[in-house]
């Protein structure tokens, strides 16, 4: 551990969102919210906090941090720390987490709390997924879908893989079928679609 490269990071010790969580729930949930946020802020700057760092920043002992991290893990909320990072595989992106929790029946506002993201972004991820599902089922290619929804090939592929996984999985797609069709067909007014809601593709 001593030989690992260290970097300086700038962290937000208290944010308005922390107090919002405290007002809606309790001090324990506020601390868990801060744990996720502080660890994510550090990782975004190229650093990873230790559990000892998190204990110091939250004015508690390491056992409390471990207990909180385990509780968060049961909610599918990953806390990137230096000690754990080497033991985990690639984690789900915010897009995947948002869509997966929504498919399980959660409201966008609740999903935003779960993955520590804005409600606007969560709704954007969900809408993109629905639009891509509808177009995949109509037979459009990845390239055509990307042009229509203004997303990169990698992003469209990520949503397609999630769709394929859920389609053969536990039936979550069927639970949201009406919502998917409703949100997925709301594309007629988008700049990259025509009056019929079809993608405007360049002719060569």
ABEGO torsion letter per residue (X at the ends): XAABBBBBBBBBABBAAAAAAAAABBAAAAAAAAAAAAAAAAAAAGBBBBAAAAAAAAGBBAAAAAAAAAAAAAAGBBBBBAAAAAABBBBBBAAAAAAAAAAAGBBAAAAAAAAGBBAAAAAAAAAAAAAAAAAAAAGBBAAAAAAAAGBBAAAAAAAAAAAAAAAABAGAAAAAAAAAAAAAABAAABAABBAAGBBBBBBX
